[in-house]
Amino acid sequence: IIIIITTVVVVVVVVKSTMMNDGLDDDEYPDDDDDDINTTNTTSNTSKITVDEAFASYVGQIGRGQLKQFLLSSSAWLPAAFLTLVSVFTQRTPEWECVNDDDENDDIFYSYCTEQKAKRIEDDLSVLCSLNEYYEENKKNNTEEIIVWKWTNKKQSIVSEFNLICKEEYKVQLASSMFFVGFFFGAGLLGQLSDVKGRRTGVYAAVLISSLGAGLASISYSYSQYFVAVFIGGFGVGGIGVASFVLCTEPLGISWKGIMGIGTQYWWALGICSMSFFGYLMRESWRMYSFFCALLGCGYVFFTFSFLKESPRWLLANGKPNEAKEVLEFLAKKNGRLTFERLPDLKEPEKTENVNVSAIFPHKKLKLRLMCMAFVFACNGLIYYGISLNVGNLAGSIYMNNFLSGLVEIPSHIAAQFAVDIIGRRTTLMSLMSLSGFGAFISGFLKGKQRIFFALVGRFGISGSFNVVYLYTTELFPTIVRSAALGSCSMIGRIGSISAPQVLFLRVISPELPSIVLALFALLAVLTCTLVPETHGLVLEESLDGAELQACGEEMTQNLAIGSQFSNNFTQLIVEEEDDEYNDNDDNDDGARMLGTTAIDSSSSMAIRE
């Protein structure tokens, strides 16, 4: 029901924003910008350069200035890790103990409690329900209330503070799903914000909103208040990844986008590892940990606000060539490539009135890409958060398991970082998705350390896949709708994230069922990737029409290549058949000659004998 309502509301919002964007005109920009644009238009077109030419000839593909901007924008993924996976510790299984008050009747319950606690599966709270039922059945005529068990510290988790066990247990998974419902909205709407108001604005708005949600959660004193707070937090987190990733890669030269785009996720992995340290320090108070996550997000905004620049590509695409030129000159000077001279004027890309994702729909090839990548995002979200939120159900310490999960992401990102430029974006994505499905599937049928090992194998695959899918998607769409397309894919991908807690809850039916479901969707995602082209080394057209024509040209070239290969194979087959027939005829002639020779030799020998 939540997913259906969410989908309907998002469709309405997208349609309304499309109508509003259609009504925008040039009055949206300040007068001084209009004067600058008019002055620029009077300049000879031959003296203007594209933004890629500016990077190649003046700024450089990468340098000290770009690295500084990259670190400032990509570091947003560190607080994003805390704010996204905050529920791993705030909703963890709390500790409990059996109670013995040295009473004769109480000894019976205490003995039964200790016996059941020893037999239970680790982190399984269903035993508490059986203890309560046993007490109700055997308390007889005792009027005095006997406490059979109690929480070691009720402040450890929302489970213990709000008593979310037995019939209330579903509320824990429901809160996790509500977080990703907020993520669903935020990925699309904040993605639109970063296209309309700027990448930098989108990043800061997303971080502050998610910090607000974590802060409100830390002061909520009922489940309903917490429920609303996690929605707000999810809404903000949904926009961090989209705006930050685009802002990280757009100031780079095209040859560095792949390897540096993957590099953004090192902050995410570092954040997950750091979570275990701070979560362990604040393990006795989930409120303190949630408030710490909020402070971390606000600290990022405070320390980077004065230094982070807007994307020059966004400025140029939105009719602000002079501001884009200033940013490029700033980067060039930091790189030591520009001293006193100034850059030539920038050539503006073809303007389009509609920057909404709906602008993609009239273009058949681009629409197919959008649909395919949205499904791949959904599968990645389902598998990644299915494995991430399941660390509490693995054997051993939740803090060590979470640390190992973050640690294994680092070699995953390193492998993906080099693979995307060696074997291509699509092949890398398909390989990592296959590995994640394999690891998730095998781990479901094992126990103990073996289960942890294969769960980490799945985490290795899906971490690299989740990273590559961001890079791959941004390269499939032109600048004017890149952030909106990425945001929409990420938004639809939240359907997988919303479903992840519910898929994990399927273990009440069968312990292996969640792993089977995760592996199945990994396979479907791999098959879907075959419908989307490779983007390695591709310079995408800046306009929608140009990108569509480019996609059609690539498909035509591919079909011609296939047709040419088929023609060559067919011609080779005909030649081989003709050669076989020729050889057969030669063999028959040779046979006839041999028979004739034999007959002559026989006649001669007979004549000699006679």
BAGU-569868 format. One record per residue: residue in three letters; z, y, x of N, C-alpha, C in turn. Coordinates in steps of 0.2 Angstrom, whole numbers, plus 5000, padded with zeros to 4 digits. Layout:
ALAZYXZYXZYX...
end
This chain:
ILE500049945004500050005000500050065004ILE500450065010500450125014499850135017ILE499450085020498850085023498350115018ILE498350095012497850115007497950195006ILE498550215004498750285003498550325009THR498650305015498550335021497750345022THR497450295021496650305021496350355016VAL496650355010496350395005496550465007VAL497150485009497350545011496950575017VAL496850535022496450555028495750565026VAL495450525022494750545019494750615016VAL495150625012495250685008495250745013VAL495750735018495850795023495150805027VAL494850745029494250755033493650785029VAL493650775023493150805019493250875018LYS493850895017494050965016493951005022SER494150975028494051005034493251015036THR492850965034492150975035491851035031MET492151045024491951095020492151165023MET492751165026492951225029492551245035ASN492451195039492051205046491351225044ASP491051205038490351225037490351305035GLY490951325033490951405031491151445037LEU491251415043491451455049490751495051ASP490851555054490351595057490551625063ASP490151665066490251695073490851745072ASP491051765066491651815066492251785068GLU492251715069492851685071493051705078TYR492551725082492651745089492851815090PRO493251835095493351905096492751945097ASP492752015096492152055097491952055104ASP492452055109492352065116491952005118ASP492151945115491751885117491051885115ASP490951915108490251925106489851975110ASP490152025113489752065117489652035124ASP490051995126489951955133489351905132ILE489351875126488851825124488151855124ASN488151915120487551955119487251975126THR487751995131487552015137487251955141THR487551905140487351845144486651825142ASN486551825135485951805132485351845135THR485451905137484951955140484751935147THR485151895150484951865157484451815156SER484051815161483451765162483751695162ASN483451655158483651585157483551545164THR483151575168483051535174483651545179SER484051595178484551605183485251565180LYS485151535174485751505172485751435174ILE486351405174486451335177486951295171THR486851235171487251195167487951185170VAL488451155166489051145169489051095174ASP488651045173488650985178488351015184GLU487851055184487551085190488051135194ALA488451165190489051205193489451165197PHE489651105194490151055198489751035204ALA489151015203488750985209488651035215SER488451095213488251145218488851195220TYR489351205216489751265218490551235218VAL490751205212491451175212491551115216GLY491151065216491251005219491450955214GLN491250895215491450835210492150825209ILE492550835215493250835215493550875221GLY494150905220494450945225495150955224ARG495450995228496151005227496351045220GLY495951085218496051125212495951075206GLN495451035206495350985201495950935201LEU496150915207496750865207497350895204LYS497450955205498050985203498050985195GLN497451005192497451015185497450945182PHE497150895186497250825183497950795183LEU498350815188499050795188499450825183LEU499250885182499650925176499550895169SER498850885168498650855161498850785160SER498750745166498850675165499550655165SER500050695168500750685167501050685160ALA500650705155500850705149500950635146TRP500650585150500750515148501450495149LEU501750525154502450495156502950505150PRO503050565147503450575141503150535135ALA502450535135502150495129502350425129ALA502450395135502750325135503450315132PHE503850365134504550365131504550375124LEU504150425121504150445114503750385110THR503250355113502950305109503350235109LEU503650215114504050155114504750165113VAL504950215111505650235110506050175106SER505650145101505950095097506150035100VAL505850025106506049965110506749955111PHE507050015112507850015114508250045108THR507950085104508350115098508350065092GLN507950015092507849965087507949895090ARG508249895096508349825099508949785095THR508949725097509449675094510149695097PRO510649715093511249735096511749675098GLU512249685102512649625104513249625098TRP513449555097513949545092514449495095GLU515049485092515449435094515849405088CYS516149345089516549315084517249345085VAL517649345079518249375079518849325077ASN519349325081519949275080520549315080ASP520849315074521549355073522149305073ASP522049245076522649205077522949185070ASP522449175065522749155059522449085058GLU522849045054522648975053521948965049ASN521849005044521249005041520649035045ASP520849085049520349125053520149075059ASP520549025061520348985066519748945064ILE519748925058519148885055518548925056PHE518548985053517949025053517749045061TYR518249055065518049065072517749015075SER518048945074517748895077516948885075TYR516848895069516148885066515748935069CYS516048995069515649055072515349045079THR515849025083515649005090515148955091GLU515248905087514848845087514048865085GLN514048905080513348935078513048985083LYS513449025086513249065091512949035097ALA513248975099513048935105512348905103LYS512248885097511648855095511048895093ARG511148965092510649005090510149025095ILE509549045093509049065097509149135099GLU509049145106509249215108508949275104ASP509349325103509149385099508949365092ASP509149315089509049295082509649315078LEU509549365074510149385070510249345063SER509749295062509849265055510449225055VAL510749205061511349165061511949205058LEU511949275058512449315055512449305047CYS511849295044511749285037512049215035SER511949165040512249105038513049105039LEU513249145044514049155044514349185038ASN513949235035514149275029514149225023GLU513649185023513649135017514149085018TYR514349055024514849005025515549035023TYR515649095025516249135023516349135016GLU515849155012515849165005515949095002GLU515749045004515748975001516448945003ASN516848965008517448925011518048975011LYS517949035008518549075008519149055003LYS518949014998519348984993519749044990ASN520349034989520749084986521049144990ASN520849144996521049205000520949264997THR521449304996521349374993521149424999GLU521449405005521349455011520749445014GLU520349495015519749495018519749475026ILE519349425028519349405035518749425038ILE518749445044518149465048517949415052VAL517449385051517149325055516849345061TRP516449405061516049425067516049505066LYS515849535072515849605072515349625077TRP515049685077514649715082515049735088THR514849725094515149745100515249825100ASN514649855098514649925098514149945093LYS514349975087513849995082513350045084LYS513550085089513050135091512450115096GLN512450045097511950025102511250025099SER511150015092510550015089510550035082ILE509950055079509950075072510150005068VAL510049945071510149885067510849875066SER511349895071512049885070512349945066GLU512050005067512350065064512150075057PHE511550055055511350055048511349985045ASN511649935049511749865046511149835043LEU510549835047509949805045509849735047ILE510249695043510149625044510049585037CYS509949525037509849485031509249515027LYS509449535021509049565016508749635018GLU509049665023508849735025508449725032GLU508349665034508049655041507349685041TYR506949685035506349705035506249785036LYS506749815035506749895037506649905044VAL506849865048506749875056505949875057GLN505649825055504949825056504549875052LEU504849895046504549945042504550015045ALA505150025049505150095053504650095058SER504550035062504050035067503350045064SER503250015058502550025055502450105053MET503050135050502950205048502850245054PHE503050235060502950265066502150265067PHE501850215067501150205068500750235062VAL501050235056500750275051500650345053GLY501250375055501150445058500650455064PHE500650405068500150395073499450405070PHE499350365065498750365062498450435060PHE498950475057498750545055498650585061GLY499150585065499150625071498550615076ALA498250555077497750545081497050575078GLY496950575072496450605069496450685068LEU497050705065497150775064497250815070LEU497650795075497750825081497150825086GLY496750775085496150765088495650825086GLN495650835080495250885077495450955080LEU496150965080496451025083496251035090SER496150985094495950995101495251015101ASP494850995096494151015096494051085094VAL494451105089494351175086494751225090LYS495351215092495751265096495851255103GLY495651195106495651185113496051125115ARG495851095121496151035123496851045125ARG496951105128497651125130498151135125THR497851165120498251175113498451115110GLY497951065110498051005107498650965110VAL498650965117499150925121499850955120TYR499951015120500551045119500851035112ALA500351045107500651035100500850965099ALA500450915102500650845101501350835104VAL501450855110502050835114502650865110LEU502550935108503150965104503250935098ILE502750915094502950875088503250815088SER503050775093503350705095504050715097SER504150765101504850785103505250805098LEU505050835093505350855087505650795083GLY505150745082505250685079505850645082ALA505850635089506350605092507050635092GLY507050705092507650745091507950735084LEU507550735079507750725072508050655071ALA507750605075507950535074508650535077SER508750565082509450565086510050595082ILE509850635077510350665073510350645066SER509950585064509950565057510550515056TYR510850525050511450485049511350435043SER510650425041510550375036509850345038TYR509650285035509050255037508450295034SER508550325028508050365026507850425030GLN508350465033508250515037507850495044TYR508050435046507750405052507050385051PHE506950365045506250345043505750405043VAL505950455040505550525040505450545048ALA505950545052505950565058505450525063VAL505450465062504950425066504250435064PHE504150455057503450475055503250535059ILE503650585059503550645063503350635070GLY503850595073503750575080503050535081GLY502850495077502250455077501650505077PHE501750555072501150595071501050635077GLY501550655081501450695087501150655093VAL501450595093501250545099500450535098GLY500250525092499550515090499050555093GLY499250625095498750665097498850675105ILE499350655108499450655115498950625119GLY498850565118498350525122497650555121VAL497450575115496750595114496650665118ALA497050715116496950775119497050775127SER497550735129497650735137497150705140PHE496850645138496350605141495750655142VAL495550685137494950725137495050785142LEU495650815142495750875146495750845153CYS495950785155496050765161495350755164THR494850725160494150705163493650765163GLU493750805158493150855158493150905164PRO493650925167493550965173493350935179LEU493150865179492950825185492150825185GLY491950815191491250795191491050725188ILE490450715186490250655182490450595187SER490350595193490450535197491150515198TRP491650555196492350545197492650535190LYS492350535185492650525178492950455177GLY492550405179492750345178493350325182ILE493450335188493950315192494550355191MET494550415190495050465188495350455181GLY494850435176495050425169495550365169ILE495350315173495850255173496450275176GLY496450325181497050345184497550375180THR497350405174497850435170498450385168GLN498250325167498750275165499350255170TYR499250275176499850265180500450295178TRP500350355175500950395172501250355166TRP500850325162501050285157501450225159ALA501150185165501550135167502250155171LEU502150205174502850235177503350255172GLY503050275166503550295160503850235158ILE503450175157503750115154504250085159CYS504150085165504650065170505250105170SER505150175170505750215170506150215163MET505850195158506150185151506750135152SER506650075156507150025157507750055161PHE507650095166508150125169508650165165PHE508250215161508650265157508950225151GLY508550175148508750145143509450105144TYR509450075150510050035152510650085153LEU510550145156511050185157511350215150MET510950215145511150245139511150185134ARG511250125136511250065131511750065126GLU512250105127512850105122512750155116SER512250195117512050245112511350255111TRP511050235105510350245104510150315103ARG510650355100510550425098510450465105MET510850445110510850485116510150475119TYR509950405119509250395122508650425118SER508750425112508150465108508150535109PHE508750565110508850635112508550655119PHE508650605123508450615130507650615130CYS507350565126506650565125506350635123ALA506650665118506450725115506550785121LEU507050785125507150835130506550825136LEU506350755137505850745142505150775140GLY505050775133504450805131504450875131CYS504950905129505050985130505051005137GLY505250965142505250985149504550985151TYR504150935149503450935151503151005149VAL503151025143502851085141503151145145PHE503751145146504051205150503851215157PHE503751155160503551155167502851165169THR502451145164501651145165501351205162PHE501651235157501251285153500951335157SER501251365162500951425166500451405171PHE500351335172499851315177499251275174LEU499251245168498751205166498251255163LYS497551235165497051275162496651235157GLU496251275153495851245147495251215150SER494951165147494351135149493751175149PRO493451185155492851225155492251205150ARG492251135150491751105145491851125138TRP492451125136492651145129492451225128LEU492651265133492551335132491851345132LEU491451315136490651325135490351305129ALA490651245127490351215120490551255114ASN491051295115491351335109491151405110GLY490651425113490451495114490851545118LYS491151515123491551555127491351545135PRO490751565136490451555143490851595149ASN491051655147491351695152492051665154GLU492451635149493051605151492951535154ALA492451505152492251435156492051455163LYS491751505164491551525171492151545175GLU492651575172493251595176493651535178VAL493651485174493951425175493651385181LEU492951385181492551355186492651385193GLU492651455192492751495199493451485201PHE493951475197494651465199494651395203LEU494351345200494351275203493951275210ALA493351315210492951315216493351355221LYS493751405220494151435225494651395228LYS495051355223495551315225495251255230ASN494651235228494251185232494051215239GLY494051275240493751305246493051305246ARG492751305240491951305239491651375238LEU492151425236491951485234492351535237THR492151595240492551645243492451705239PHE491951745241491851815237491351815232GLU490851765233490351765228490551735221ARG490151745216490251725209489751675207LEU489951635202489551585200488951615196PRO488351585196487851605191488151595184ASP487751635179487951625172487851555170LEU488251535165488151465163487651455157LYS487351405157486851385151487251355146GLU487251385140487651365134487251305131PRO487551245129487251195126487051215119GLU486651175116486451185109487051195104LYS487051245100487651255096487551215089THR488051195087488151155081488651185076GLU488551195070489051225066489651175065ASN489551115065490051065062490251025068VAL490951035070491250995075491650935073ASN491550925066491950875063491650805065VAL492050755064491750685066491250665061SER491250695055490750685050490050705052ALA489950745057489350765060488950705063ILE489350655065489050595068488650555063PHE488850555057488650505052487850505050PRO487550565051486850565049486450525055HIS486750515061486450485067486550415067LYS486150375066486250305065486550265071LYS486250285077486450245083487150265085LEU487350335084487950355085488550335080LYS488250325074488750305069488950235070LEU488450195073488550125074489150115080ARG489050165085489450165091490150185088LEU490250225084490850255081491250195077MET490850155073491150105069491350045074CYS490950025079491149975084491749995088MET491750055090492350075095492950085090ALA492950105084493550105080493850035079PHE493449985078493649915077493949895084VAL493649905089493949885096494649925097PHE494649985095495250025096495849985091ALA495649965085496149935081496349865084CYS495949825087496149765090496549775096ASN496349835100496749845106497449865104GLY497549905099498149935096498649875094LEU498249825090498649775087498949725093ILE498549715098498749665103499249705108TYR499049765110499549805115500249805112TYR500249835106500949845103501249785100GLY500849735099501149665097501449635103ILE501149645109501449615115502049665117SER501949725117502549775119503149765115LEU503049765108503649765104503949695104ASN503649645107503949585107504349565113VAL504449615117504849605123505549585122GLY505849605116506549595114506549525112ASN506049485110506049415108505949365114LEU505849395120505749345126506449335129ALA506449275132507049255135507249305141GLY507949315142508149355147508349425145SER508449475149508649545148508049585145ILE508149615140507649665137507449715142TYR507849735146507749795151507349765157MET507449705159507049675164506349665162ASN506349635156505649615153505249675152ASN505549735150505149795149504949825155PHE505349815160505149845167504549805170LEU504649735169504049695171503449715168SER503449725161502849745157502549805160GLY502949855161502649915164502449905171LEU502749865175502549855182501849815182VAL501749775178501149735178500549775176GLU500649835173500149875171499849915177ILE500249925182499949955188499349915191PRO499449855193498849815196498249815190SER498449815184497949805179497549875179HIS497849925180497449995180497049995187ILE497349975192496949975199496349925198ALA496449865195495849825194495349855190ALA495549885184495049915180494749975183GLN495150015187494850075190494250065194PHE494250005198493749995202493149955199ALA493349915194492949865190492449905186VAL492649965183492150005179491550035182ASP491650045189491150065193490750015197ILE491049955197490649895200490249855195ILE490649835190490249795185490149825178GLY490349895178490149925172490749935167ARG490749985162491249995157491349935152ARG490749915150490749865144490949795147THR490749775152490949715155491649705157THR491949765160492649765161493049765155LEU492849795150493249795144493249725141MET492649695140492549625137493049575141SER492949585148493349535152494149545151LEU494349605151495049615150495349595143MET494949605138495049585131495149515131SER494649475134494649405134495349375138LEU495549415143496149395147496749405142SER496749455139497349475135497449425129GLY496849405126496849355121497149285123PHE496849265129497049205133497849205134GLY498049255137498849255138499249255132ALA499049295127499449295121499449235117PHE498849195117498849135114499249085117ILE499249075124499549025128500349035127SER500549095128501249115128501549095121GLY501249095116501449075109501749005109PHE501448955113501648885113502148865119LEU502348915122502848895128503548935127LYS503948915131504648945131504948965137GLY505449005138505749025144505349065148LYS505349045155505049085160504249085160GLN504049025157503249015157503049055151ARG503449065146503149105140503149185143ILE503649205147503649275150503049285154PHE502849235158502349235163501649245159PHE501549205154500849215151500849275146ALA501449295144501549365140501349415145LEU501549415151501349465156500649465158VAL500349405158499549395159499249435153GLY499449425147499149455141499249535142ARG499849555144499949625145499549655150PHE499449615156498949635161498249655158GLY497949605154497349615151497249675146ILE497749675142497749725136497849795139SER498249805144498449865147497749895150GLY497449855154496849885157496249895152SER496249855147495749865141495949925137PHE496549935136496749995132496550065136ASN496550055143496350115147495650125147VAL495250065148494550075148494250095142VAL494550075136494250095130494250165128TYR494750205131494750275131494150305135LEU494050285141493550305145492850295142TYR492750225140492150205137491950245131THR492450255126492250295120492050365122THR492450405126492250475128491550475131GLU491250425134490650425137490050405132LEU490250385126489750365121489550425116PHE489950485117489750535112489750605116PRO489350645113489250715117489850755116THR489850805120490450845121490750875114ILE490250905110490450935104490850895099VAL490750835100491150785095491550735099ARG491650745105491950695109492650685107SER493050735107493750735106493850705098ALA493450735094493450715087493350635086ALA492850615090492650545089493150495092LEU493450525098493950485101494650485097GLY494750545094495350545089495250505083SER494650505080494550465074494550385076CYS494250365082494350295084495050275085SER495450325088496150315089496550305083MET496350355078496650355071496550295068ILE495950265067495750205064496150145068GLY496150155074496450105078497250095077ARG497550145074498250135072498350085066ILE497750065063497850015058498149955061GLY497849945067498049885071498749895073SER498949955076499649965078500149965072ILE499949985066500349985060500449905058SER499949865059500049795058500449755063ALA500449785069500749745074501449715072PRO501949765070502649735068502649685063GLN502149695058502049645053501849575055VAL501349575060501049515063501649485067LEU502049515070502649485074503149455069PHE503149485063503649455058503349395055LEU502749375056502449305054502849255058ARG503249265063503549205066504049175061VAL504249205056504749175051504349115048ILE503649115047503249065045503149015050SER502949035056502748985061502849025068PRO503249005073503349035079502649055083GLU502149005082501549015085501049065082LEU501149075076500649115072500449185074PRO500949225076500849285079500349285085SER500449235089500049225095499249215093ILE499249165088498549145086498149205083VAL498549245079498249305076497949355082LEU498449365087498249415092497649385096ALA497649325097497049295101496349295097LEU496449285091495849295086495549365086PHE495949415086495649485086495449505093ALA495649475098495449485105494749455105LEU494549405102493949375102493449415098LEU493649435092493249475088493049545092ALA493549575095493349635099492849625104VAL492849565108492449555113491749545110LEU491649515105490949505101490749575099THR491149615097490949685094490649725100CYS490949715106490749755112490049745114THR489749685112489049675113488549715109LEU488749755104488349795100488349865103VAL488749885108488749945111488449945118PRO488050005120487750005126488250015132GLU488050005138488350015144488250095146THR488850125148488750195150488850215157HIS488950165161489050175168488450215171GLY488550275174487950315177487550345172LEU487750345166487350385160487550455160VAL487050495160487150575159486950585152LEU487450585147487350595140487150665138GLU486650665133486450735131487050765127GLU487050835128487650875125487550885118SER486950885115486950885108486850825104LEU487050825098487050765094486350735093ASP485850775092485150755091484850725097GLY485050755103484850735109485150665111ALA485750655110486150595111485850535107GLU485650555100485350505096484650485099LEU484250535101483550515104483650475110GLN484150495114484350455120484450385119ALA484950375113485150305112484550265109CYS484050295105483450265103483050245109GLY482950295114482550275119482850225124GLU483450215124483750165128483650095125GLU483750095118483550035114482850015115MET482350065114481650045115481550025122THR481850055127481750025134481949955135GLN482549945132482849875132482449825128ASN482149845123481649795119481049785123LEU480749835126480149835130480349785136ALA480949795139481049745144481149675142ILE481449665136481549595134480849575132GLY480449615129479749595127479349575133SER479349615138479049605145479249545148GLN479949525148480149465151479949405147PHE479849415140479649355136478949345137SER478549405138477849395139477649365146ASN478049385151478049345158478149275157ASN478749255154478949185153478349145149PHE478049175144477549145140476949135144THR476749185148476149185152476249125158GLN476849125161477049075166477049005163LEU477248995156477248935153476548905152ILE476048955150475348935149475048915156VAL475148955161474948935167475148875170GLU475748855169476048795171475748735167GLU475648745160475248695156474548685159GLU474248735160473548735163473548695169ASP474048715173474048675180474148605179ASP474648585174474748515173474148475170GLU473748515166473148485163472648475169TYR472548525173472148515179472348465183ASN472948455185473248405189473048335186ASP473148335179473048265175472348245176ASN471848295175471148285176470948255183ASP471248295188471148275195471448205196ASP471948185193472248115194471748065191ASN471448085185471048035182470348025186ASP470148085189469548075193469648035199ASP470248045202470448005208470547935206GLY470747925200470847855198470147815197ALA469647855194469047835193468647815199ARG468747865204468447855211468747795214MET469447785213469747725216469447665213LEU469347665206469147605203468447585205GLY468047645206467347635208467247605215THR467647635219467747615226467947535227THR468447525223468647455223468147405220ALA467747425215467247385213466647375218ILE466447425221465947425227466247375232ASP466847385234467147345239467147275237SER467247255231467247195229466547155229SER466047205227465447175227465147165234SER465347205238465147195245465447135248SER466047125247466447065250466147005247MET465947005240465646945237464946935240ALA464546985242463946975245463946945252ILE464446975255464546945262464746875262ARG465146855257465346785257464746745255GLU464346765250463746735248463246725254
end
